[in-house]
């Protein structure tokens, strides 16, 4: 793998966040696009790289706060025999450079002239509710990566949860947190539009994909399944970003039992 090929591999991984030698779940390999390698070629270049070339690739990604992790068939369900799954993940031990911005999130969720803090509140609420469907509903811990294939939900389920959440906030009246009150100013189809925009963001990031299954009140194409990349990233968030919440909960439990 020469420097030009390494640049093409990194460009592909930055776009799709993952690559598979033999895609699972019936997904077709991503074909080459103008100025971009095919998925087959990306996997071949990484597979055939020498130890020195792999080290150079790791160093290059580390400079951007990223790490390429490799999984074999048998590591997780859904990885085909003889295949290999490459996932590009933020390295929690490294600082992310400023080129990784939240701007796509703000642009996707914006309906009017909301502030960034308001849009961040919308994203946080939707992310927490989505994980209620992907984890709490299945009695699944963030560390249960191998159960990612069973983690599905319908768009209307996320929308219903959001409506319930806002009704609970509205019922609090003046006691509702001031930072959350902007969420109560929705109009007409606002909630539906925000849910659709949020799901689209997750799909574009490679964290969700359409499931072929159908459910009650939902048609095929309206059921969303977590991807292996999405499960790996949630595990990382749970360990490195939300770990302090567990310590806080354990501290409170200790106080109650003392």
C-alpha positions as CSV (number, residue, x, y, z in Angstrom):
1,X,0.0,0.0,0.0
2,X,1.7,3.2,-1.2
3,X,0.8,6.7,0.2
4,X,-1.7,7.4,-2.6
5,X,-3.5,4.1,-1.9
6,X,-3.4,4.8,1.9
7,X,-5.1,8.1,1.2
8,X,-7.8,6.4,-0.8
9,X,-8.4,3.8,1.9
10,X,-8.7,6.5,4.5
11,X,-11.0,8.6,2.3
12,X,-13.3,5.5,2.0
13,X,-13.3,4.8,5.7
14,X,-14.1,8.4,6.6
15,X,-17.1,8.2,4.2
16,X,-18.5,4.8,5.3
17,X,-16.9,4.1,8.6
18,X,-16.7,0.4,7.9
19,X,-15.8,-2.1,5.2
20,X,-16.4,-5.9,4.9
21,X,-14.5,-8.4,2.8
22,X,-17.8,-10.3,2.4
23,X,-20.8,-8.1,3.3
24,X,-23.3,-9.8,5.6
25,X,-27.1,-9.6,5.7
26,X,-27.4,-9.7,1.9
27,X,-25.8,-6.3,1.5
28,X,-24.0,-5.8,-1.8
29,X,-20.4,-4.6,-1.9
30,X,-20.1,-0.9,-2.4
31,X,-18.9,-0.2,-5.9
32,X,-16.2,2.2,-6.9
33,X,-17.3,5.8,-7.4
34,X,-15.5,8.7,-9.1
35,X,-12.4,9.4,-7.0
36,X,-13.2,6.6,-4.6
37,X,-12.1,2.9,-4.3
38,X,-14.6,0.0,-4.2
39,X,-15.2,-1.8,-0.9
40,X,-13.5,-4.9,-2.4
41,X,-10.3,-2.9,-3.2
42,X,-10.2,-1.2,0.2
43,X,-10.4,-4.6,2.0
44,X,-7.8,-6.1,-0.4
45,X,-5.3,-3.2,0.3
46,X,-5.7,-3.5,4.1
47,X,-5.5,-7.3,4.0
48,X,-2.3,-7.3,1.8
49,X,-0.6,-4.4,3.6
50,X,2.8,-5.2,5.3
51,X,3.3,-4.7,9.0
52,X,5.1,-1.4,8.2
53,X,2.3,-0.2,6.0
54,X,-0.3,-1.1,8.7
55,X,1.7,0.8,11.3
56,X,1.8,3.8,9.0
57,X,-2.0,3.6,8.5
58,X,-2.5,3.4,12.3
59,X,-0.3,6.4,12.8
60,X,-2.1,8.3,10.1
61,X,-5.5,7.6,11.7
62,X,-4.2,8.3,15.2
63,X,-3.3,11.8,14.1
64,X,-7.0,12.3,13.4
65,X,-8.1,10.8,16.7
66,X,-9.3,7.6,15.0
67,X,-8.6,3.8,15.3
68,X,-9.2,1.0,12.8
69,X,-10.4,-2.1,14.5
70,X,-10.6,-5.5,12.8
71,X,-13.0,-8.3,13.5
72,X,-13.1,-11.8,12.2
73,X,-15.9,-14.3,11.6
74,X,-16.9,-15.6,15.0
75,X,-16.1,-12.3,16.8
76,X,-19.7,-11.1,16.3
77,X,-22.8,-12.5,14.6
78,X,-23.3,-11.3,11.0
79,X,-19.7,-11.5,10.0
80,X,-19.6,-14.1,7.2
81,X,-17.2,-17.1,7.3
82,X,-14.0,-16.1,5.7
83,X,-14.9,-12.4,5.9
84,X,-13.3,-9.6,7.9
85,X,-15.0,-6.5,9.2
86,X,-13.1,-3.2,9.5
87,X,-14.6,-0.5,11.7
88,X,-13.3,3.1,12.0
89,X,-13.9,4.3,15.5
90,X,-13.0,7.4,17.5
91,X,-10.1,6.6,19.8
92,X,-11.2,7.6,23.4
93,X,-7.6,8.1,24.4
94,X,-6.9,10.7,21.7
95,X,-8.3,14.2,21.1
96,X,-10.6,14.7,18.2
97,X,-9.3,17.4,15.8
98,X,-11.6,20.4,15.0
99,X,-12.4,19.2,11.5
100,X,-15.0,16.7,13.0
101,X,-17.9,19.1,13.6
102,X,-21.5,18.8,14.7
103,X,-22.6,21.0,11.8
104,X,-24.4,18.1,9.9
105,X,-26.5,17.4,13.0
106,X,-27.5,21.1,13.3
107,X,-28.3,21.4,9.7
108,X,-30.4,18.2,9.6
109,X,-32.5,18.9,12.7
110,X,-33.0,22.6,12.1
111,X,-36.6,23.6,11.1
112,X,-36.6,27.3,11.8
113,X,-34.1,29.6,13.7
114,X,-33.3,27.3,16.6
115,X,-30.1,27.9,18.5
116,X,-27.4,25.3,18.5
117,X,-28.1,24.6,22.2
118,X,-31.8,23.9,21.3
119,X,-30.8,21.6,18.4
120,X,-28.4,19.8,20.7
121,X,-31.3,19.2,23.1
122,X,-33.3,17.7,20.3
123,X,-30.5,15.4,19.2
124,X,-29.8,14.3,22.8
125,X,-33.5,13.5,23.5
126,X,-33.8,11.5,20.2
127,X,-30.5,9.7,20.8
128,X,-31.6,8.7,24.4
129,X,-35.0,7.5,23.2
130,X,-33.5,5.5,20.3
131,X,-31.2,3.7,22.8
132,X,-34.3,3.0,25.0
133,X,-35.6,1.1,22.0
134,X,-32.3,-0.6,21.1
135,X,-31.2,-1.4,24.6
136,X,-33.7,-0.9,27.5
137,X,-36.5,-2.6,25.6
138,X,-34.3,-5.7,25.1
139,X,-32.9,-5.7,28.6
140,X,-29.6,-5.2,26.9
141,X,-26.4,-3.5,28.2
142,X,-24.3,-1.3,26.0
143,X,-21.6,-4.0,26.3
144,X,-23.9,-6.5,24.6
145,X,-22.5,-5.8,21.1
146,X,-23.2,-9.3,19.8
147,X,-27.0,-8.7,20.1
148,X,-27.0,-5.9,17.6
149,X,-28.9,-7.8,15.0
150,X,-32.0,-8.2,17.2
151,X,-32.0,-4.5,18.0
152,X,-34.7,-3.0,15.7
153,X,-37.4,-0.4,16.0
154,X,-40.0,1.3,13.7
155,X,-40.0,5.0,13.0
156,X,-43.4,5.4,14.6
157,X,-42.1,3.8,17.9
158,X,-39.5,6.5,18.2
159,X,-42.0,9.2,17.3
160,X,-44.5,7.8,20.0
161,X,-41.7,7.8,22.6
162,X,-40.8,11.4,21.8
163,X,-44.4,12.5,22.1
164,X,-44.7,10.7,25.5
165,X,-41.5,12.4,26.6
166,X,-42.8,15.9,25.7
167,X,-46.1,15.2,27.4
168,X,-44.2,14.3,30.6
169,X,-42.2,17.5,30.3
170,X,-45.4,19.5,29.7
171,X,-47.0,18.0,32.8
172,X,-44.2,19.4,34.9
173,X,-45.2,22.9,34.1
174,X,-42.9,25.5,35.7
175,X,-40.9,22.6,37.3
176,X,-39.7,21.5,33.9
177,X,-36.0,22.2,33.4
178,X,-35.5,25.5,31.6
179,X,-33.1,24.0,29.1
180,X,-35.8,21.5,27.9
181,X,-38.7,24.0,27.6
182,X,-37.7,24.8,24.0
183,X,-38.7,21.2,23.1
184,X,-42.3,22.1,23.9
185,X,-42.6,24.7,21.1
186,X,-43.2,22.1,18.3
187,X,-45.8,22.7,15.7
188,X,-47.8,20.4,13.4
189,X,-45.5,17.9,11.8
190,X,-42.4,19.2,13.5
191,X,-41.9,16.0,15.6
192,X,-42.3,13.7,12.6
193,X,-39.8,15.8,10.6
194,X,-37.2,15.7,13.4
195,X,-37.6,12.0,13.9
196,X,-37.1,11.4,10.1
197,X,-34.1,13.7,10.0
198,X,-32.5,12.0,13.1
199,X,-32.9,8.5,11.6
200,X,-31.5,9.7,8.3
201,X,-28.4,11.1,10.2
202,X,-27.9,7.7,11.9
203,X,-28.2,5.9,8.5
204,X,-25.8,8.2,6.8
205,X,-23.3,7.7,9.7
206,X,-23.6,3.9,9.3
207,X,-25.1,3.4,12.7
208,X,-28.5,2.2,11.5
209,X,-29.7,0.4,8.4
210,X,-33.0,-0.5,7.0
211,X,-34.2,-3.9,8.1
212,X,-36.1,-6.2,5.7
213,X,-38.5,-7.2,8.5
214,X,-42.0,-5.7,8.9
215,X,-43.8,-5.2,12.1
216,X,-47.2,-4.2,13.4
217,X,-48.2,-0.8,12.0
218,X,-44.9,-0.7,10.1
219,X,-43.9,-1.7,6.6
220,X,-40.6,-3.0,5.3
221,X,-38.2,0.0,4.9
222,X,-39.7,1.6,8.0
223,X,-38.0,-0.8,10.4
224,X,-34.4,0.2,11.4
225,X,-31.7,-2.2,12.7
226,X,-28.6,-1.2,14.5
227,X,-25.4,-2.0,12.6
228,X,-22.3,-3.6,14.1
229,X,-20.5,-0.2,13.8
230,X,-23.4,1.4,15.8
231,X,-23.2,-1.2,18.5
232,X,-19.4,-0.9,18.8
233,X,-19.7,2.9,19.0
234,X,-22.4,2.7,21.7
235,X,-20.2,0.3,23.7
236,X,-17.4,2.8,23.5
237,X,-19.6,5.7,24.6
238,X,-20.8,3.6,27.5
239,X,-17.3,2.9,28.7
240,X,-15.6,6.2,28.0
241,X,-18.3,8.9,28.0
242,X,-21.0,7.6,30.3
243,X,-18.9,5.7,32.8
244,X,-19.2,8.6,35.3
245,X,-23.0,8.0,35.4
246,X,-22.5,4.5,36.6
247,X,-20.2,5.7,39.4
248,X,-22.8,8.3,40.3
249,X,-25.5,5.7,40.5
250,X,-23.4,3.4,42.5
251,X,-22.6,6.2,44.9
252,X,-26.3,7.0,45.4
253,X,-27.0,3.3,46.0
254,X,-24.3,3.1,48.6
255,X,-25.8,6.1,50.4
256,X,-29.3,4.6,50.4
257,X,-28.2,1.3,51.8
258,X,-25.9,2.8,54.4
